[in-house]
Amino acid sequence: MTTSGTFISKETCRNYIEEFLFGPVGNLNIDHKEIARRIGAELECFPYAINAQNKILPVRLYGNSNSLMNVLVRHSAMKEGIPRRAFENALNDQQDSMITAIDFPDGSSFHFEPGAQTEISAAPCDSLGMLSDKIHFLQQILHEIINQSGFRFVQCGTNPWFSVDEIGMQINKTRYRAMSRYFDSLNTFGRQMMLQSCSLQINMDAGSDWDTRTKRFLAANLLAPFATALFAHSPVIAGKVNGYKSYRSFIWQQLDTSRTGVITTGKAKSIFDKEAMIDAYLNFALKAPVIFIEEFGDEIFPPNITLEYWIDHGVKDLKPTMSHLKNHFSLLFPEVRLKGYLELRSVDAPPPEWQMVPVLFYCGLLYPDHYLNKTLDLLLPFESELHSLMEQAVFGLGSDVIFETAKKLMSLSIEGFSGLPESFLDKEILDRANTYYEKFTLQRKTFADDWLERNTSKRR
């Protein structure tokens, strides 16, 4: 593999995908199917404040001793949380501006997005119950802050109260400045994505053999529109009902098709072929425009400067290195992103009481081999319709095709999860999923429908 200072080729990119982005291949001398069943999550929420007049206000992440960051640091310290500091672009008059994360001894952490969104990042776990406990541990810190300050937190897909101007870009970092400039050059959805959106990203092992990897990767992409619809939770943004059930997904679909969306081989005879799958992800990466090059600071590049162009022709006599490649891959946002594991990005941030149900949904369909095959049998007929299904999914379960298929998938996921090893299972979460299936899916409802019903009744 190329070192960080050596110029890369397209073959380097391909090797990087195969050797690193899918994660390590299992050791055949041990039960590798067991070690390829870990589960992690990144759950985002919006902070807000309530003043003495009971008015909802936006929150500042940095700025003074009572900013959200400083309050979080103080409360996290009681649980052995340690601030992670970065000196890039730190503002000298803001002591807390250098803190980019808060790390805990078990590998979990708080991270932050440009609109002050607070992300709970739970380290990979060997069971769903353990993952739930890690998430609850960090949420307990947020609850303590709620009890002792004016800060509050809400989990949903889009900010229900504030506009992009009211929130503002709150992290002064090269990556975010570059993303903002790049997306602004395309349309207005970039700032909405960066400042007004929250998701539940589910991190799953790709599998320790290539047969499993090709199947899980394909199935995860095929599941994207159905997961989007089932768990839609963003019907309101900046105080207005937006006409969608998952406006967050709508934002992503309008944002930049060169670096978002679903990825499949598109070749019926080779859908389970390792080489075709890797080539599909490689082609996706090569065709995506370069957002920024660190050596050139804040310079914006025209859309024809793709990774492929950069490798072939260079930019200002500079050819890309391994460091550039890793940065480019980190700025790709498909529904299923490779990061040494599968990062599943289709789910709006769900309400706390239901937050483990989407995780169970994916585990039950992708981890048991038999149910992974059943999932593929059910969804492969839709492969050529994925783009259209994603467009329909933003309206929740409104489409008859999505509704009927989503019912089958939800039932199948509960069944599949029930058959996983006892050490991985959690009865309370399984019961919760059954309740969700009856209360929401079978009633053709999503979290967005519930939000609208509750808030409509309040106005009455």
C-alpha positions in Angstrom: 0.0 0.0 0.0 1.2 3.5 -0.8 2.6 5.6 2.0 1.1 8.9 2.9 3.6 11.0 0.9 3.6 8.8 -2.3 1.4 9.8 -5.2 -1.6 7.5 -5.7 -3.1 5.8 -8.7 -6.5 4.4 -9.5 -5.2 1.0 -8.5 -4.2 2.5 -5.1 -7.8 3.7 -4.7 -9.1 0.3 -5.5 -6.8 -1.4 -3.1 -7.8 1.1 -0.4 -11.4 0.2 -0.8 -10.7 -3.6 -0.8 -8.2 -3.7 2.0 -9.4 -1.0 4.4 -12.8 0.4 3.7 -14.5 -3.0 4.0 -12.6 -3.7 7.2 -10.3 -6.6 7.9 -11.0 -10.1 6.5 -11.8 -12.7 9.2 -9.2 -15.2 10.5 -10.4 -18.6 9.2 -9.0 -20.2 12.3 -11.6 -18.6 14.6 -15.3 -18.3 14.4 -15.2 -15.2 12.2 -19.0 -15.0 11.8 -19.2 -14.1 15.5 -16.7 -11.3 15.4 -18.4 -9.9 12.3 -21.5 -9.0 14.2 -20.6 -6.0 16.2 -22.9 -2.9 16.2 -22.3 0.8 16.7 -24.2 4.0 16.3 -23.9 7.8 15.9 -27.1 9.5 17.1 -27.5 13.3 16.6 -29.7 15.7 18.4 -30.5 19.5 18.2 -29.7 21.6 21.3 -32.0 24.5 22.1 -32.6 26.8 25.1 -35.7 28.1 26.9 -35.7 31.5 28.5 -37.7 32.9 31.4 -40.5 33.8 29.1 -40.7 30.2 27.9 -39.4 31.2 24.5 -37.4 28.6 22.5 -34.0 30.0 21.5 -31.0 28.8 19.4 -27.9 27.7 21.3 -24.3 28.8 20.9 -21.7 26.0 20.9 -18.8 28.2 21.8 -18.3 31.7 23.2 -18.4 32.0 27.0 -18.3 30.0 30.2 -22.0 29.1 29.8 -21.8 28.0 26.2 -23.0 24.5 25.4 -19.5 23.2 24.9 -18.3 24.4 28.3 -21.3 23.0 30.1 -20.9 19.7 28.4 -17.2 19.6 29.3 -18.0 20.2 32.9 -20.7 17.6 33.2 -18.7 15.0 31.1 -15.7 15.4 33.4 -17.7 13.9 36.2 -18.0 10.8 34.1 -14.3 10.8 33.1 -14.9 12.5 29.8 -11.8 14.2 28.4 -12.0 17.0 25.9 -10.2 16.5 22.5 -8.6 19.6 21.2 -7.7 20.7 17.7 -5.6 23.8 17.1 -6.7 24.3 13.4 -8.4 27.6 13.0 -8.9 28.1 16.7 -10.1 31.5 17.6 -7.7 33.1 20.1 -10.4 34.9 22.0 -12.5 31.7 22.6 -10.8 29.3 24.9 -13.3 26.5 24.2 -13.2 26.9 20.4 -10.4 24.3 20.2 -12.5 21.5 21.6 -13.9 19.2 18.9 -15.0 16.2 20.8 -15.3 14.7 24.3 -13.9 11.2 24.7 -14.9 8.6 27.3 -12.8 5.6 28.6 -15.0 3.0 26.8 -14.3 4.6 23.4 -17.6 6.5 23.1 -17.7 10.2 22.6 -19.6 13.4 22.0 -19.0 15.0 18.6 -20.4 18.2 17.2 -21.7 19.4 13.8 -21.5 22.9 12.3 -25.0 23.8 13.5 -24.2 22.8 17.1 -25.8 19.4 16.7 -24.6 17.2 19.4 -23.7 13.7 18.3 -23.5 10.6 20.6 -21.0 8.3 19.1 -21.2 4.9 20.8 -18.2 2.5 20.4 -18.8 -0.8 18.6 -20.5 -3.4 20.9 -21.0 -7.1 20.9 -24.8 -6.9 21.6 -27.7 -4.6 21.0 -28.3 -4.2 24.7 -24.7 -3.1 25.3 -25.0 -0.5 22.6 -28.3 0.7 24.1 -26.5 1.1 27.5 -23.6 3.1 26.0 -26.1 5.5 24.3 -28.1 5.9 27.5 -24.9 6.6 29.4 -24.2 9.6 27.3 -27.8 10.7 27.1 -27.8 10.7 30.9 -25.2 13.4 30.8 -27.5 15.4 28.6 -30.4 14.8 31.0 -28.3 16.2 33.9 -27.6 19.3 31.8 -31.3 19.7 31.2 -32.0 19.5 34.9 -29.3 22.1 35.8 -29.3 24.6 32.9 -31.5 26.2 30.3 -30.3 23.8 27.6 -32.6 21.2 26.1 -32.2 18.5 23.3 -34.5 17.1 20.8 -34.1 14.1 18.4 -35.6 14.6 15.0 -34.4 14.8 11.4 -34.6 18.6 10.8 -34.5 21.5 13.2 -38.1 22.3 13.9 -37.5 25.9 15.1 -34.5 27.7 13.6 -33.4 28.9 10.1 -29.9 28.6 8.9 -29.3 32.3 9.6 -30.5 31.9 13.1 -28.2 28.9 13.7 -25.2 30.1 11.9 -22.0 28.2 11.0 -20.6 27.5 14.5 -17.4 25.5 13.8 -14.6 27.4 12.1 -12.8 24.5 10.5 -11.3 24.1 7.0 -13.4 21.1 6.2 -16.7 22.8 7.0 -15.7 26.1 5.3 -14.9 24.1 2.2 -18.1 22.1 2.3 -20.1 25.2 2.8 -18.5 27.0 -0.2 -18.8 23.9 -2.4 -22.4 23.2 -1.7 -23.4 26.9 -1.9 -22.0 26.8 -5.4 -24.6 24.1 -6.3 -27.8 25.1 -4.5 -29.3 26.2 -1.1 -29.5 22.7 0.4 -25.9 22.5 1.6 -26.4 24.8 4.5 -29.7 23.0 5.4 -27.8 19.7 5.5 -25.0 21.1 7.6 -26.9 23.2 10.1 -30.5 21.9 10.2 -30.3 18.1 9.9 -29.8 15.2 12.3 -29.6 11.4 11.7 -29.1 8.1 13.3 -26.1 6.5 11.6 -25.9 2.7 12.2 -22.5 1.1 12.0 -22.3 -2.6 11.1 -19.6 -5.1 10.2 -19.4 -5.7 6.5 -18.7 -9.4 7.1 -15.5 -11.3 7.3 -15.8 -13.2 3.9 -16.5 -11.7 0.6 -19.7 -13.5 -0.1 -21.2 -12.0 3.0 -19.7 -8.6 2.2 -21.2 -8.4 -1.3 -24.6 -9.4 0.0 -24.6 -7.1 3.0 -23.5 -4.1 1.0 -26.1 -4.7 -1.7 -28.9 -5.4 0.7 -28.1 -2.3 2.8 -28.3 -0.2 -0.4 -31.6 -1.9 -1.4 -33.0 -1.2 2.1 -32.3 2.6 2.0 -35.6 3.8 0.6 -37.6 1.5 3.0 -35.6 2.5 6.1 -36.0 6.2 5.1 -39.8 5.7 4.8 -40.3 3.5 7.9 -38.4 5.9 10.2 -39.2 9.3 8.7 -39.1 12.0 11.3 -38.6 15.4 9.8 -42.0 17.0 8.8 -41.1 20.4 10.1 -38.2 22.8 9.6 -37.6 26.3 10.9 -41.2 26.5 12.3 -42.9 25.3 9.1 -44.6 22.1 8.0 -42.6 21.2 4.9 -44.9 18.7 3.2 -42.6 15.8 3.6 -42.3 13.0 6.2 -38.5 12.9 5.8 -37.4 16.3 4.7 -33.9 15.4 5.8 -33.8 12.7 3.1 -35.2 15.2 0.6 -32.3 17.6 1.4 -29.7 14.9 0.8 -31.4 13.9 -2.5 -31.2 17.5 -3.8 -27.7 18.2 -2.5 -25.2 16.7 -4.9 -25.9 13.4 -6.8 -22.2 13.0 -7.5 -21.4 12.1 -3.9 -24.8 10.9 -2.5 -27.4 8.2 -3.2 -27.4 4.4 -3.4 -24.6 2.3 -5.0 -25.2 -1.0 -6.8 -23.3 -2.7 -9.6 -26.2 -2.4 -12.0 -25.2 -5.7 -13.6 -27.7 -8.4 -13.1 -25.3 -11.2 -13.7 -22.7 -9.9 -11.3 -24.6 -8.4 -8.4 -22.8 -10.7 -6.0 -19.4 -10.3 -7.6 -16.7 -8.8 -5.4 -14.9 -7.1 -8.2 -18.0 -5.5 -9.6 -19.0 -4.2 -6.2 -15.5 -2.7 -5.5 -15.5 -1.2 -9.0 -18.9 0.4 -8.4 -17.7 2.1 -5.2 -14.4 3.1 -6.9 -16.2 4.7 -9.9 -18.4 6.6 -7.5 -15.4 8.0 -5.7 -13.4 8.8 -8.9 -16.3 10.7 -10.4 -17.0 12.9 -7.4 -15.6 16.5 -7.5 -12.8 17.5 -5.1 -14.2 19.7 -2.4 -10.9 21.1 -1.1 -7.1 20.5 -1.1 -5.4 21.4 2.1 -2.3 22.8 0.4 -4.4 25.4 -1.4 -6.4 26.6 1.6 -9.8 28.1 0.9 -9.5 27.9 -2.9 -12.6 26.6 -4.7 -12.2 24.1 -7.6 -14.5 23.8 -10.7 -16.7 20.7 -10.8 -14.6 19.0 -13.5 -11.8 18.6 -10.9 -12.8 15.1 -9.8 -10.6 12.7 -8.1 -10.1 10.9 -11.4 -9.0 14.2 -13.1 -6.7 15.0 -10.2 -5.0 11.5 -10.4 -4.6 11.8 -14.2 -3.6 15.5 -14.6 -2.7 16.9 -11.2 -3.9 20.3 -9.9 -1.3 23.1 -10.0 1.5 20.5 -10.4 0.2 18.7 -7.2 -0.7 15.0 -7.5 -2.9 13.4 -4.7 -1.3 11.3 -1.9 -2.8 8.8 0.5 -3.7 11.6 2.8 -5.7 13.4 0.1 -7.4 10.1 -0.8 -8.6 9.5 2.8 -9.9 13.1 2.9 -11.8 12.7 -0.4 -13.4 9.5 0.8 -14.5 11.2 4.0 -16.4 13.7 1.9 -18.5 11.1 0.1 -22.0 10.7 1.6 -23.8 7.7 0.0 -26.6 6.0 1.8 -24.2 3.2 2.7 -20.7 4.5 3.3 -17.6 2.4 3.7 -15.4 3.3 6.6 -13.8 0.0 7.6 -17.4 -1.1 8.3 -20.8 -0.2 6.8 -22.2 3.2 7.9 -25.9 3.2 7.2 -27.1 6.8 6.7 -30.8 6.6 5.8 -32.6 7.1 9.1 -33.7 10.4 10.6 -32.8 10.9 14.3 -35.7 9.0 16.0 -37.5 9.8 19.2 -35.5 8.5 22.3 -38.1 6.0 23.2 -37.9 4.3 19.8 -34.2 4.9 19.0 -33.1 1.3 19.1 -35.8 0.0 16.7 -34.1 1.1 13.5 -30.9 -0.6 14.8 -32.7 -3.8 15.4 -34.3 -3.5 11.9 -30.9 -3.6 10.2 -29.5 -6.2 12.5 -32.3 -8.6 11.9 -32.1 -8.3 8.1 -28.4 -8.1 7.5 -26.7 -10.3 10.2 -28.4 -13.7 10.1 -27.3 -15.4 6.8 -30.7 -16.9 6.2 -32.6 -13.6 6.6 -29.9 -11.7 4.6 -30.8 -14.0 1.7 -34.5 -13.5 2.3 -34.0 -9.7 2.3 -32.2 -9.9 -1.0 -34.9 -12.2 -2.5 -37.5 -9.6 -1.5 -35.7 -6.5 -2.7 -33.6 -7.5 -5.7 -36.7 -6.9 -8.0 -36.5 -3.3 -7.0 -32.8 -2.7 -7.9 -33.6 -0.8 -11.1 -36.2 1.3 -9.2 -34.1 2.5 -6.3 -33.8 6.2 -7.4 -37.6 6.4 -7.9 -38.2 4.6 -4.5 -35.9 7.1 -2.7 -37.9 10.0 -4.2 -41.1 8.3 -2.9 -39.6 7.5 0.5 -39.5 11.1 1.6 -43.3 10.9 1.9 -43.1 8.1 4.4 -45.4 5.1 3.8 -47.6 6.9 1.3 -46.5 4.7 -1.6 -48.4 1.4 -1.7 -45.3 -0.4 -2.9 -43.2 1.0 -0.1 -45.8 0.4 2.5 -46.4 -3.3 1.5 -42.7 -4.0 1.2 -41.9 -2.1 4.5 -44.4 -4.2 6.4 -42.8 -7.4 5.1 -39.3 -6.1 6.0 -40.3 -5.0 9.5 -41.8 -8.4 10.2 -38.8 -10.2 8.7 -36.4 -8.1 10.7 -38.1 -9.0 14.0 -38.1 -12.6 13.1 -34.4 -12.5 12.0 -33.3 -10.7 15.1 -35.0 -13.2 17.3 -32.9 -15.9 15.8 -29.5 -14.3 16.5 -27.3 -15.7 19.2 -28.7 -15.1 22.7 -25.6 -13.1 23.6 -26.5 -10.5 21.0 -30.2 -10.2 21.8 -32.1 -7.9 24.0 -35.7 -8.8 24.9 -36.7 -5.3 25.9 -35.7 -3.9 22.6 -37.3 -6.8 20.8 -40.6 -6.1 22.6 -40.2 -2.4 21.7 -39.8 -3.3 18.0 -43.0 -5.5 18.1 -44.9 -2.6 19.6 -43.5 -0.2 17.0 -44.6 -2.6 14.2 -48.1 -2.7 15.5 -48.4 1.0 16.5 -46.7 2.5 13.5 -45.9 0.2 10.6 -49.2 -1.7 10.4 -51.1 1.6 10.9 -49.1 3.2 8.0 -47.6 5.7 10.3 -44.2 7.1 10.8 -42.6 9.2 13.6 -43.4 12.2 11.4 -47.1 11.4 11.5 -47.0 11.1 15.2 -45.1 14.5 15.5 -47.7 16.2 13.3 -50.7 14.7 15.2 -49.3 15.6 18.6 -48.5 19.2 17.6 -51.8 19.7 15.8 -53.7 18.6 19.0 -51.6 21.0 21.0 -52.6 23.9 18.8 -56.3 22.9 19.2 
